[in-house]
Amino acid sequence: MNHSSKPGMSFHLGTNHLHGVARFDQIRIDTLVSLVAGWADPDIRDEVIESLDSLAEIVRSPRAEGELDAALEQVEDVSGMETAQVEVSIPNVRRLLAELVEVERVLSRFSSGRRAA
């Protein structure tokens, strides 16, 4: 369960307490907004649709190594998507650090006595 004061940008334990979960919803939001903006632009709409159709075909069928990455990159390029990143303010850096430290504290129970640097 995610007890963060800002669940959309957080670190928390996985349901089985054997892994951590990083959540950055802003990346998904920015991705969808970029995609829809491209879709809505009549000058590039056909290219966006073609790139999505190509991606759909690749996802539905067996594919060669690198084919999925290339199709995803094509959608990103055609839609004018930015790099998948989130700016994090100083207060959020401190909050995220505290959340990550708590996740690490629980997960380290399963280590062989060594803590990773």
PyMOL commands that set and color helices and strands:
alter all, ss='L'
color gray80, all
select helices_A, chain A and resi 25-40+45-60+67-79+90-110
alter helices_A, ss='H'
color red, helices_A
select strands_A, chain A and resi 9-13+20-24
alter strands_A, ss='S'
color yellow, strands_A
deselect
rebuild
show_as cartoon
